[in-house]
Amino acid sequence: MRDISILVKPASGLCNMHCDYCFYCDEAQKRQLASYGMMSVETLRNVIKRTLMRTEDVYNLAFQGGEPTLSGIPFFEQAVDFVHRYNRNHAHVNLALQTNGYALDENWCRFFADNHFLIGMSVDGTREIHERYRHAKNGGSSYEHCLKAARLMDASHVDYNILTVVNRMTAEHIREIYQNYREHGWHYQQYIACLEPLGETRGERDYALKPQTYGRFLTTLFAMWYDDFLAGQEPYIRQFDNYISILLGQEPESCEQRGTCGLQYVVEADGSVYPCDFYVLDRYRLGNFNENLLPEIDARRSEIGFCYRSEQLPDRCRRCRWLTICRGGCFRQRMSGCQGEADLNYFCEAYQMFFETCWERLNRAAEIARERM
């Protein structure tokens, strides 16, 4: 039995915010049916039953959107009940939820704490930077809701990390953002390079993250992190932690940094299954948990060659001195069009800038991490 990771979208793409760069809005508009509405309890039961009963090891169940909290606490109480009911193989279960924080209150935080949910909350830096591209649909301050949610989670002892989309503004102000997160006590951070709409010419949108800007962002962030690392006061930053894992001979947990697509199950509100959050499109549909069992869904993934294509790298990548640490990056950033043609990673220049500038310090960090084990 292998580990299984499920990402459920209980409210489909429905959201109480509007973000200019939302990649899922773009995906939804490219499907025959943009929104699948709200997931039924019966569909939730089938998703959990048909996956959890097939693992004896680790079961990762995460909820995302859109905004998953729109489904309400009773929906997630049902999810927890199904996990207890169908965990007959006594797998280790990890529960997680990604949210914009807008609807969180004491009841939500109490539920998360009682049921050991790990929460990822989306924050894009300081108020001005955050609200440049992240807008509350009712016209209020989306940033204030994040601060309130963080305070409530701290008070309830909820485990959470901060998810920051690296767009043009966040990249250009990372020094200010890093200091701001330190002041808030946000020690667990994840930075995700902004995605642009499929099929569009890259770099033309106001929020677009260009390779040189991303390269400067990575080198600047690493320099600040490294100084704190030497002092034993560094925040956890997923990307750097994964690079250190690679240098220590371990496999990174991030599929982007493995360079190949893994076995994931992204489930839309109607039960339809897709191989990745970046490909919830009609042509990649693998089946439906209301109709199909896991082996059928896995067979469909193999049939369309989804994972295999990510293993194919251009000759220039295979000759690159940084291949063992870079591994080509996320396939979505290697696509040159909507149909999945493989090319160089759009951020190749950024990664080369980062490794050339930070390589010696990155290796030293790995040596220190080994000594600290």
C-alpha positions as CSV (number, residue, x, y, z in Angstrom):
1,M,0.0,0.0,0.0
2,R,1.3,3.5,-0.9
3,D,0.8,6.9,0.5
4,I,-2.2,8.7,-1.0
5,S,-2.7,12.4,-1.3
6,I,-6.2,13.9,-2.1
7,L,-6.9,17.5,-2.8
8,V,-10.7,18.2,-2.6
9,K,-12.4,21.3,-3.9
10,P,-15.7,21.2,-1.9
11,A,-16.9,24.6,-3.2
12,S,-15.4,24.2,-6.7
13,G,-14.1,27.6,-7.8
14,L,-16.6,29.6,-5.7
15,C,-14.9,32.2,-3.6
16,N,-15.7,35.2,-1.4
17,M,-12.7,37.0,-2.9
18,H,-11.5,38.0,-6.3
19,C,-7.8,37.8,-7.0
20,D,-6.5,39.2,-10.3
21,Y,-4.0,36.4,-10.8
22,C,-6.2,33.4,-9.8
23,F,-5.1,30.5,-11.9
24,Y,-8.2,28.5,-11.0
25,C,-10.5,31.1,-12.4
26,D,-8.6,30.8,-15.7
27,E,-8.8,27.0,-15.6
28,A,-12.6,27.0,-14.8
29,Q,-13.3,29.3,-17.8
30,K,-11.5,26.9,-20.1
31,R,-13.8,24.0,-19.1
32,Q,-17.2,23.1,-20.5
33,L,-18.6,23.6,-17.1
34,A,-16.9,26.4,-15.1
35,S,-18.4,25.6,-11.6
36,Y,-19.5,22.3,-10.1
37,G,-21.3,24.0,-7.2
38,M,-21.0,22.6,-3.7
39,M,-19.9,19.0,-3.0
40,S,-22.6,16.7,-1.6
41,V,-22.0,14.7,1.5
42,E,-22.5,11.5,-0.5
43,T,-19.7,12.5,-2.9
44,L,-17.5,13.4,0.0
45,R,-18.1,9.9,1.5
46,N,-17.2,8.2,-1.8
47,V,-14.0,10.2,-2.2
48,I,-12.8,9.3,1.3
49,K,-14.0,5.7,1.3
50,R,-12.5,4.8,-2.1
51,T,-9.1,6.3,-1.2
52,L,-8.6,5.9,2.5
53,M,-9.4,2.2,2.5
54,R,-6.6,1.6,0.0
55,T,-3.7,2.9,2.1
56,E,-2.0,1.4,5.2
57,D,0.7,4.1,5.4
58,V,0.1,7.9,5.1
59,Y,-3.1,9.5,4.0
60,N,-3.0,13.2,3.1
61,L,-6.4,14.9,2.8
62,A,-6.4,18.6,1.9
63,F,-9.2,21.0,1.0
64,Q,-8.8,23.9,-1.3
65,G,-10.9,26.0,-3.7
66,G,-12.0,28.5,-4.6
67,E,-12.6,29.0,-1.0
68,P,-13.3,25.7,0.9
69,T,-14.8,27.3,4.0
70,L,-17.9,28.3,2.0
71,S,-18.9,24.6,2.5
72,G,-19.4,25.3,6.2
73,I,-18.2,23.6,9.4
74,P,-20.8,20.8,9.3
75,F,-19.4,19.6,5.9
76,F,-15.9,19.2,7.4
77,E,-17.4,17.5,10.5
78,Q,-18.7,14.9,8.1
79,A,-15.3,14.6,6.5
80,V,-13.7,13.9,9.9
81,D,-16.3,11.4,10.7
82,F,-15.8,9.6,7.4
83,V,-12.0,9.5,8.0
84,H,-12.6,7.8,11.4
85,R,-15.1,5.5,9.9
86,Y,-13.1,4.3,6.9
87,N,-9.6,4.3,8.3
88,R,-9.7,0.5,8.8
89,N,-6.0,0.1,8.0
90,H,-5.0,2.6,10.7
91,A,-3.1,4.9,8.3
92,H,-1.5,8.0,9.6
93,V,-3.9,10.8,8.5
94,N,-2.9,14.4,7.8
95,L,-5.7,16.9,7.4
96,A,-5.1,20.3,5.8
97,L,-7.1,23.2,4.4
98,Q,-6.0,26.2,2.3
99,T,-8.0,29.4,2.9
100,N,-8.0,33.1,2.3
101,G,-8.9,33.6,6.0
102,Y,-11.9,35.8,5.2
103,A,-14.5,33.7,7.0
104,L,-12.5,32.4,9.9
105,D,-13.9,33.0,13.3
106,E,-13.6,31.3,16.8
107,N,-15.8,28.4,15.7
108,W,-13.7,27.6,12.7
109,C,-10.5,27.9,14.7
110,R,-11.8,25.7,17.5
111,F,-12.8,23.1,14.9
112,F,-9.3,23.2,13.3
113,A,-7.5,22.8,16.6
114,D,-9.7,20.0,17.9
115,N,-9.3,18.0,14.7
116,H,-5.6,18.8,14.1
117,F,-5.9,20.6,10.7
118,L,-2.9,22.2,9.2
119,I,-4.0,25.5,7.7
120,G,-2.4,27.3,4.8
121,M,-3.5,31.0,4.8
122,S,-2.9,33.1,1.7
123,V,-1.1,36.4,2.4
124,D,0.8,38.5,-0.1
125,G,3.0,40.7,2.1
126,T,2.0,44.0,3.6
127,R,-1.4,45.6,3.4
128,E,-0.7,47.7,0.3
129,I,1.0,44.8,-1.6
130,H,-1.6,42.2,-0.5
131,E,-4.6,44.3,-1.6
132,R,-3.1,45.2,-4.9
133,Y,-4.3,42.0,-6.5
134,R,-6.4,40.3,-3.8
135,H,-9.9,41.9,-3.4
136,A,-12.8,41.1,-1.1
137,K,-16.0,40.8,-3.1
138,N,-17.9,43.0,-0.6
139,G,-15.3,45.8,-1.0
140,G,-13.8,45.4,2.5
141,S,-10.2,44.9,3.5
142,S,-9.0,41.4,2.6
143,Y,-5.8,42.1,4.5
144,E,-7.5,42.9,7.8
145,H,-9.4,39.6,7.6
146,C,-6.0,37.8,7.3
147,L,-4.7,39.5,10.4
148,K,-7.8,38.7,12.3
149,A,-7.7,35.1,11.2
150,A,-4.0,34.8,12.3
151,R,-4.8,36.2,15.7
152,L,-7.7,33.8,16.2
153,M,-5.6,30.8,15.1
154,D,-2.8,31.8,17.4
155,A,-5.3,32.1,20.3
156,S,-6.7,28.6,19.5
157,H,-3.2,27.1,18.9
158,V,-4.0,26.2,15.3
159,D,-1.0,25.1,13.2
160,Y,-0.8,27.3,10.2
161,N,1.6,28.5,7.5
162,I,1.6,31.5,5.2
163,L,1.2,31.0,1.5
164,T,2.5,33.9,-0.6
165,V,2.1,34.2,-4.3
166,V,5.2,35.6,-5.9
167,N,3.9,38.2,-8.3
168,R,5.6,41.3,-9.5
169,M,4.8,43.3,-6.4
170,T,5.7,40.7,-3.8
171,A,9.0,40.0,-5.6
172,E,10.0,43.6,-5.8
173,H,9.2,44.1,-2.0
174,I,10.5,40.9,-0.5
175,R,12.8,42.7,2.0
176,E,9.9,44.6,3.4
177,I,7.7,41.5,3.4
178,Y,10.3,39.3,5.1
179,Q,10.6,41.8,8.0
180,N,6.8,42.1,8.2
181,Y,6.3,38.4,8.5
182,R,9.0,38.3,11.2
183,E,7.2,41.0,13.2
184,H,3.9,38.9,13.0
185,G,5.7,35.8,14.1
186,W,4.9,33.9,10.9
187,H,7.7,31.4,11.0
188,Y,6.3,28.9,8.4
189,Q,6.3,30.3,4.9
190,Q,5.7,29.1,1.4
191,Y,6.3,31.2,-1.7
192,I,4.6,30.1,-5.0
193,A,5.6,31.6,-8.3
194,C,2.6,33.3,-9.9
195,L,0.9,31.4,-12.8
196,E,-0.4,33.3,-15.8
197,P,-3.4,32.2,-17.9
198,L,-2.8,29.2,-20.1
199,G,-2.0,30.0,-23.7
200,E,-1.2,33.7,-23.1
201,T,2.1,35.4,-23.9
202,R,4.0,35.5,-20.7
203,G,4.9,38.7,-18.9
204,E,2.2,41.0,-20.2
205,R,-0.1,41.2,-17.2
206,D,0.5,43.8,-14.5
207,Y,1.0,41.2,-11.9
208,A,3.3,39.0,-14.1
209,L,6.4,37.7,-12.6
210,K,9.3,37.9,-15.1
211,P,12.4,35.6,-14.9
212,Q,14.9,38.3,-13.9
213,T,12.6,39.6,-11.2
214,Y,12.1,36.1,-9.9
215,G,15.8,35.6,-9.9
216,R,16.4,38.7,-7.8
217,F,13.6,37.7,-5.5
218,L,15.1,34.3,-4.8
219,T,18.6,35.6,-4.2
220,T,17.4,38.4,-1.9
221,L,15.1,36.1,0.1
222,F,17.8,33.5,0.4
223,A,20.4,36.0,1.6
224,M,18.1,37.2,4.5
225,W,17.1,33.6,5.3
226,Y,20.7,32.5,5.3
227,D,21.8,35.2,7.8
228,D,19.0,34.0,10.1
229,F,19.9,30.4,9.5
230,L,23.4,31.0,10.7
231,A,22.0,32.5,13.9
232,G,19.6,29.6,14.3
233,Q,16.6,31.9,13.9
234,E,15.5,31.2,10.4
235,P,11.8,30.7,9.4
236,Y,10.9,27.5,7.6
237,I,10.8,28.3,3.9
238,R,9.6,25.3,1.9
239,Q,11.7,25.9,-1.2
240,F,15.0,26.3,0.6
241,D,14.2,23.4,2.9
242,N,13.7,21.2,-0.1
243,Y,16.9,22.2,-1.7
244,I,18.8,21.3,1.4
245,S,17.0,17.9,1.4
246,I,18.3,17.3,-2.1
247,L,21.9,18.2,-1.1
248,L,21.6,15.8,1.8
249,G,20.6,13.0,-0.6
250,Q,17.0,13.0,0.4
251,E,14.0,13.2,-1.9
252,P,12.2,16.6,-1.8
253,E,8.5,16.5,-0.8
254,S,7.6,19.2,-3.3
255,C,6.7,17.8,-6.8
256,E,7.9,21.0,-8.3
257,Q,11.4,20.4,-6.9
258,R,11.3,16.7,-7.8
259,G,10.9,17.8,-11.4
260,T,8.4,15.1,-12.2
261,C,4.6,15.0,-11.6
262,G,3.6,12.7,-8.8
263,L,0.5,10.7,-8.1
264,Q,-2.1,13.2,-6.9
265,Y,-5.8,13.2,-6.9
266,V,-7.5,16.5,-7.3
267,V,-11.3,16.2,-6.8
268,E,-13.8,18.7,-8.0
269,A,-17.2,19.2,-6.3
270,D,-19.0,16.7,-8.5
271,G,-16.4,13.9,-7.7
272,S,-14.5,14.3,-10.9
273,V,-10.8,13.5,-10.5
274,Y,-7.8,15.2,-12.1
275,P,-4.0,14.5,-11.9
276,C,-2.9,18.0,-10.7
277,D,-4.4,21.3,-9.4
278,F,-2.9,23.0,-12.4
279,Y,-4.7,20.7,-14.9
280,V,-8.3,20.6,-13.7
281,L,-9.4,20.7,-17.3
282,D,-11.8,18.5,-19.3
283,R,-9.0,16.8,-21.3
284,Y,-7.2,15.7,-18.2
285,R,-10.3,14.2,-16.4
286,L,-9.4,10.8,-15.0
287,G,-12.8,9.6,-13.8
288,N,-15.2,10.3,-11.0
289,F,-15.2,8.8,-7.5
290,N,-18.9,8.4,-7.6
291,E,-18.5,6.0,-10.5
292,N,-14.9,4.7,-10.6
293,L,-12.5,2.9,-8.3
294,L,-8.9,4.0,-7.7
295,P,-7.3,1.4,-10.1
296,E,-9.5,2.7,-12.9
297,I,-8.5,6.3,-12.2
298,D,-4.8,5.3,-12.0
299,A,-5.0,3.4,-15.3
300,R,-6.4,6.5,-17.0
301,R,-3.5,8.6,-15.7
302,S,-1.1,6.1,-17.2
303,E,-3.1,6.1,-20.5
304,I,-2.7,9.8,-21.0
305,G,1.0,9.7,-20.1
306,F,0.6,12.5,-17.6
307,C,3.5,11.7,-15.4
308,Y,5.7,10.4,-18.2
309,R,5.7,13.7,-20.1
310,S,7.2,15.5,-17.1
311,E,10.2,13.2,-17.2
312,Q,11.1,14.4,-20.7
313,L,13.6,17.3,-20.6
314,P,15.1,19.4,-23.4
315,D,18.7,18.7,-24.2
316,R,19.7,22.0,-22.8
317,C,18.4,21.0,-19.4
318,R,20.2,17.6,-19.5
319,R,23.5,19.4,-20.2
320,C,23.0,22.1,-17.5
321,R,25.3,22.0,-14.5
322,W,22.3,22.7,-12.2
323,L,20.2,19.8,-13.3
324,T,20.7,17.7,-10.2
325,I,19.4,20.5,-8.0
326,C,16.9,22.2,-10.4
327,R,15.5,19.1,-12.1
328,G,13.6,21.2,-14.6
329,G,11.0,22.5,-12.1
330,C,7.2,22.3,-12.4
331,F,5.9,21.1,-15.8
332,R,3.3,23.8,-15.9
333,Q,6.2,26.3,-16.1
334,R,7.7,24.3,-18.9
335,M,4.6,24.4,-21.1
336,S,4.9,26.5,-24.2
337,G,1.1,26.4,-25.0
338,C,-2.3,25.0,-23.9
339,Q,-1.7,21.6,-25.3
340,G,1.2,20.6,-23.1
341,E,4.2,21.0,-25.3
342,A,7.4,20.7,-23.2
343,D,10.0,23.5,-23.4
344,L,12.5,25.1,-21.1
345,N,11.2,26.2,-17.7
346,Y,10.0,29.8,-18.1
347,F,12.0,30.7,-15.0
348,C,15.2,29.0,-16.2
349,E,17.1,32.3,-16.1
350,A,15.9,32.9,-12.6
351,Y,17.1,29.6,-11.3
352,Q,20.4,29.9,-13.0
353,M,20.8,33.3,-11.3
354,F,19.9,31.9,-8.0
355,F,22.2,28.9,-8.1
356,E,25.1,30.8,-9.4
357,T,24.8,33.4,-6.7
358,C,23.8,31.2,-3.7
359,W,25.4,27.8,-4.5
360,E,28.2,28.1,-2.0
361,R,25.9,29.3,0.9
362,L,23.3,26.7,0.0
363,N,25.9,23.9,0.3
364,R,27.1,25.4,3.6
365,A,23.6,25.4,4.9
366,A,23.2,21.7,4.0
367,E,26.5,21.0,5.9
368,I,25.2,22.8,9.0
369,A,21.8,21.1,8.7
370,R,23.6,17.7,8.7
371,E,25.6,18.7,11.8
372,R,22.4,19.8,13.6
373,M,20.7,16.5,13.0
